[in-house]
Amino acid sequence: MLFPRLLWQVPVVVCIVIAALFLINEYAIARSSRRTKDIAYVTASTPGYDSERHRLDVYQPTKPSTGNRPVMVFIHGGAWNSGNKNLYAYIGRRLADLNIVAVLINYRLSPSVEVPDMALDCARAVSWTQNHIAEYGGDPNRLFVMGHSAGGGLAALLTTDDALFKKLGVSNNPIKGAILDDPGGLDMFDYLTKMEYPGDEKYLIPFGKKPAVWHDVSPMYYVKAGSPPMLIYAGERTYPSIASSTRRFGQRLQELGVTYQFKVIPDKKHIGMVTQLFWKNNVIYTDLLKFVGAGI
């Protein structure tokens, strides 16, 4: 009877060991960064100011460096109506461990605002980053954006639509490149015109009912020769709409001579495309390091 009881305990012991190793690993990675939380990127007097959503966190590497580091602004997803930077702290820590200054942002969500205001919030956060990131060891001249799902679509829009920054009085778009992780919303004009999938009506809340607005917030129509380079990733088992729009977006970049890389990640669903970023040796991080030129 003793032997069966010991066998039953083996999985428990293994789980405890795995959990301990996980916590040790997280502690080690956390020590490689300094997090400054909940910085307001607009003033309280700004119209529509939201004390929770107009906030960002900075993850600053603690390793010694001979110069300022590249900067990555990460924009969370959540179907334009949910999500929070705090859910993605692991991405901030991983990027800092890779010697990149990471900025994780919140932005206002539906139904409080529609996507044009979300995009403007993200542009404000990028503008704040350009003006202040040197205080955290970041190089404002090496500023990149990254996003998953809805955040990927917003990252693409920021990279291609220079008018968003001109509205803020910023003459030149400061973004040097974008990493789009299973991005949604690359062509919402096409998507909402067709309404091919069950439940598509719910997107009329964040995007409104005017086709002109759908067009105005679709990165597909802002790509031009000379747009910043992009890395684009899609899960092999992602939503059909994302699989289709990422391919078409890549084709558009190719037609215009924009430098880009497109990869389909085997066996990954939509959520798995962001949870895989928990692992520092993930293919996206490997490509990203080369892309931003991060030096140790």
Disulfide bonds with the S-S distance in Angstrom:
none
